[in-house]
Amino acid sequence: MKATLIFLMAVAAVTVISTAALAQEQVTFTKNVAPILQDHCQVCHREGTIAPMSLMTYDQARPWAKSIKAKVLAREMPPWFIDKNVGVQHFDNDSSLTDKEIATITKWVDGGAPRGNPADMPAPRQFPDEHAWQIGQPDLVVSLSKDLVVKAKGPDWWPDIMIDPGLTENRFIQAIQIIPTKGYPNIHHIRTSMVKPGDTSNHGGAVDGNVELEMTQQGVFLDEYAIGKGPDIFGDGSGRYITAGTKINFEFHLHSNGTETPVNVLLGLKFYPKGYTPKHAVTSMTMGSNVVDLRPGEANVRSDGYLALVKPTRLLSFQPHMHTRGKAECIEAIYPTGRTETLSCARFQFNWMNNYVYSNDVAPLLPAGTILHTIMWHDNSAENKFNTDPDAQITYGLRTVDEMSSAWLSYYYMTDEDFKAETAARKAKQQTLTSQR
């Protein structure tokens, strides 16, 4: 009996200790949540940036706890909208939270959003200036000589500005970044083009929306910026070519927001070392449908676009492009055999024109004769919180109040030999991984 009593007392003591340990394992801001905010949120959620509130400290984050939980559970924040149930899932620029990180934030909020031990708080993360280059210091920086001024009220505006960057030699571009330095909320998009000596047109002879012409006019398109987009970095021995004497045309799409606003930008080009020639020339273009017809109140309107690939191709990135009634977009490959494969699907929000950059080892390899198929959906109903007028009939157009249904794609063509070699290497790697399970 005495031994039994001692055993029961020991069990009780262990139970008390275990309960105390569980209590100490509660999720707190300082130990568990602050590191997540530092890694994924504070790049925007700090003073002087585009986010509406700062999340740098507990006192700043605590009033927003329930909202933070709702946003991360809905995967609205951070703004990464790839469907995690279909298609390619590995991207070089993936900013999304893991399931574990979402569960941690949820548990913190459900537990009363406690501060925790101040000693557990990580050191403040140091951020570069909001206009700092994500591509490293560029070799060439171009800006407008004077600000564009957007009127407080008025129609959309598409100014073209030609700039001579003073290039004296031919170079291959490794990375490009456009940074709005003024007037960020007034910018719909910026398209830059390379205009060679002797070419008197702003766009090097290219015509917006003409897919065939854009494909054949090598060296015309330079880069595209849409609100919320980061840099374009060319990897795997690929790049874009710019020749001596080339001028750069900036084509802006600007809109008013109630306040007269100056607009200016920086364009940064980072070159490959002199004498280096990348193996692949990257093509970037839009594909989709210019036929958009949204009747009042319609919530799920579909449109489709197609692009035939004439050579073996590596698809580098996928960037949906619609306007405020855009809902979602998918891209699939229709192979010459007739088999269809979904490559990516993403929800769409106008304020975050994400460019989804495929990781090198999973970037789709597509044989010649493949047809890329984009499927786009729009929501013209009152349930769409970004829709300012659900009673309007909306058609295709360039204005922000009109609609588009397309995607920006970056890719390069491959030789038959390279395509076969890379396809075989991937297959062998997959077989090795499968056999190790």
SULLINHU-V241072 format. One record per residue. N is the residue number from 0. RES is the residue in one letter. D_FIRST is the distance of its C-alpha to the first C-alpha in Angstrom with 2 decimals. Layout:
BEGIN
n: (N;N)
res: (RES;RES)
d_first: (D_FIRST;D_FIRST)
END
This chain:
BEGIN
n: (0;1;2;3;4;5;6;7;8;9;10;11;12;13;14;15;16;17;18;19;20;21;22;23;24;25;26;27;28;29;30;31;32;33;34;35;36;37;38;39;40;41;42;43;44;45;46;47;48;49;50;51;52;53;54;55;56;57;58;59;60;61;62;63;64;65;66;67;68;69;70;71;72;73;74;75;76;77;78;79;80;81;82;83;84;85;86;87;88;89;90;91;92;93;94;95;96;97;98;99;100;101;102;103;104;105;106;107;108;109;110;111;112;113;114;115;116;117;118;119;120;121;122;123;124;125;126;127;128;129;130;131;132;133;134;135;136;137;138;139;140;141;142;143;144;145;146;147;148;149;150;151;152;153;154;155;156;157;158;159;160;161;162;163;164;165;166;167;168;169;170;171;172;173;174;175;176;177;178;179;180;181;182;183;184;185;186;187;188;189;190;191;192;193;194;195;196;197;198;199;200;201;202;203;204;205;206;207;208;209;210;211;212;213;214;215;216;217;218;219;220;221;222;223;224;225;226;227;228;229;230;231;232;233;234;235;236;237;238;239;240;241;242;243;244;245;246;247;248;249;250;251;252;253;254;255;256;257;258;259;260;261;262;263;264;265;266;267;268;269;270;271;272;273;274;275;276;277;278;279;280;281;282;283;284;285;286;287;288;289;290;291;292;293;294;295;296;297;298;299;300;301;302;303;304;305;306;307;308;309;310;311;312;313;314;315;316;317;318;319;320;321;322;323;324;325;326;327;328;329;330;331;332;333;334;335;336;337;338;339;340;341;342;343;344;345;346;347;348;349;350;351;352;353;354;355;356;357;358;359;360;361;362;363;364;365;366;367;368;369;370;371;372;373;374;375;376;377;378;379;380;381;382;383;384;385;386;387;388;389;390;391;392;393;394;395;396;397;398;399;400;401;402;403;404;405;406;407;408;409;410;411;412;413;414;415;416;417;418;419;420;421;422;423;424;425;426;427;428;429;430;431;432;433;434;435;436)
res: (M;K;A;T;L;I;F;L;M;A;V;A;A;V;T;V;I;S;T;A;A;L;A;Q;E;Q;V;T;F;T;K;N;V;A;P;I;L;Q;D;H;C;Q;V;C;H;R;E;G;T;I;A;P;M;S;L;M;T;Y;D;Q;A;R;P;W;A;K;S;I;K;A;K;V;L;A;R;E;M;P;P;W;F;I;D;K;N;V;G;V;Q;H;F;D;N;D;S;S;L;T;D;K;E;I;A;T;I;T;K;W;V;D;G;G;A;P;R;G;N;P;A;D;M;P;A;P;R;Q;F;P;D;E;H;A;W;Q;I;G;Q;P;D;L;V;V;S;L;S;K;D;L;V;V;K;A;K;G;P;D;W;W;P;D;I;M;I;D;P;G;L;T;E;N;R;F;I;Q;A;I;Q;I;I;P;T;K;G;Y;P;N;I;H;H;I;R;T;S;M;V;K;P;G;D;T;S;N;H;G;G;A;V;D;G;N;V;E;L;E;M;T;Q;Q;G;V;F;L;D;E;Y;A;I;G;K;G;P;D;I;F;G;D;G;S;G;R;Y;I;T;A;G;T;K;I;N;F;E;F;H;L;H;S;N;G;T;E;T;P;V;N;V;L;L;G;L;K;F;Y;P;K;G;Y;T;P;K;H;A;V;T;S;M;T;M;G;S;N;V;V;D;L;R;P;G;E;A;N;V;R;S;D;G;Y;L;A;L;V;K;P;T;R;L;L;S;F;Q;P;H;M;H;T;R;G;K;A;E;C;I;E;A;I;Y;P;T;G;R;T;E;T;L;S;C;A;R;F;Q;F;N;W;M;N;N;Y;V;Y;S;N;D;V;A;P;L;L;P;A;G;T;I;L;H;T;I;M;W;H;D;N;S;A;E;N;K;F;N;T;D;P;D;A;Q;I;T;Y;G;L;R;T;V;D;E;M;S;S;A;W;L;S;Y;Y;Y;M;T;D;E;D;F;K;A;E;T;A;A;R;K;A;K;Q;Q;T;L;T;S;Q;R)
d_first: (0.00;3.78;5.38;5.02;6.17;8.63;9.75;10.51;12.26;14.15;15.25;16.41;18.29;19.91;20.91;22.54;24.30;25.47;26.80;28.60;30.03;31.31;32.89;34.62;35.93;38.07;41.67;43.95;47.68;47.80;45.48;46.01;49.06;51.62;51.88;52.65;55.31;56.80;57.09;58.41;59.62;60.96;64.02;65.41;63.15;64.40;67.25;70.73;69.91;70.36;66.98;66.89;63.93;62.33;58.72;58.66;56.15;53.18;55.34;57.93;55.57;53.19;55.77;56.38;52.77;53.01;56.44;55.25;52.46;54.99;57.52;55.23;53.62;57.16;58.14;61.03;60.09;60.63;63.84;63.26;64.01;63.78;62.07;59.03;58.92;62.32;64.63;64.45;61.43;62.20;64.59;65.68;65.58;62.44;61.20;58.62;54.91;52.32;49.85;47.12;49.29;49.96;46.25;45.60;48.28;47.10;43.50;44.90;47.04;44.40;42.03;44.61;46.59;44.86;46.76;43.96;44.09;47.76;47.00;46.28;49.79;51.94;55.30;58.03;59.75;63.38;65.77;69.40;72.09;72.17;75.48;74.15;74.89;72.11;74.35;74.85;78.14;80.85;84.02;86.07;85.43;87.68;87.78;90.28;93.04;92.61;90.11;90.56;90.38;88.89;90.29;88.02;89.20;91.04;90.88;88.94;90.71;91.12;92.83;93.71;93.86;95.32;94.41;95.79;93.01;95.55;94.26;96.52;94.87;93.04;89.24;86.19;83.57;79.88;78.46;79.76;78.37;79.88;78.51;79.75;80.42;81.82;81.65;78.53;78.15;81.79;81.57;81.21;81.91;84.00;85.64;87.34;90.02;91.99;95.74;97.75;101.12;103.90;101.68;102.76;100.00;96.84;94.55;96.34;97.74;94.39;94.11;90.88;89.35;91.53;88.99;91.54;93.40;90.28;89.25;92.61;93.23;91.23;90.84;91.47;88.04;86.17;83.06;81.67;79.51;77.88;75.78;72.34;73.29;72.62;74.72;75.96;75.08;76.65;74.58;74.86;78.41;79.81;81.80;84.75;88.26;90.45;94.01;96.14;97.98;95.58;95.19;92.07;92.37;89.72;89.65;87.65;86.46;85.94;85.26;85.52;82.56;84.28;84.82;87.59;85.77;86.88;85.61;85.51;83.59;83.09;83.50;82.10;82.96;81.21;83.31;82.56;84.02;87.76;88.74;85.57;86.12;83.09;83.14;82.69;84.47;82.20;83.58;82.27;83.51;82.69;82.39;81.82;83.84;86.45;86.37;84.14;84.61;81.96;82.78;81.56;77.90;77.21;73.70;73.58;76.95;77.09;79.66;79.96;81.58;82.37;83.34;84.45;83.66;86.64;84.90;81.39;79.46;76.38;75.25;74.07;73.14;73.14;73.91;74.27;77.11;77.64;78.20;76.34;75.95;74.51;71.22;70.26;71.84;71.09;72.96;73.03;74.88;77.01;77.55;80.78;78.88;78.15;74.42;73.16;70.36;69.03;69.10;67.85;67.33;66.96;66.94;69.78;70.17;73.58;72.38;70.57;72.93;70.41;71.75;69.13;69.76;68.41;66.67;68.93;66.92;66.63;69.96;71.53;74.02;76.57;79.29;82.91;83.65;80.34;80.75;78.54;77.81;76.66;75.34;75.33;74.22;75.38;74.13;76.89;74.80;73.73;70.11;71.13;70.55;73.10;75.81;78.26;80.38;78.90;82.14;84.23;85.31;84.54;86.34;86.48;87.83;87.54;86.67;83.08;83.54;84.63;82.36;82.04;80.06;79.84;77.84;78.69;78.09;78.39;78.90;80.99;82.78;81.95;84.06;83.34;82.27;79.79;78.38;77.83;76.28;73.82;72.90;72.25;70.16;67.95;67.55;66.55;64.02;62.51;62.28;60.51;57.96;57.40;56.89;54.23;52.01)
END
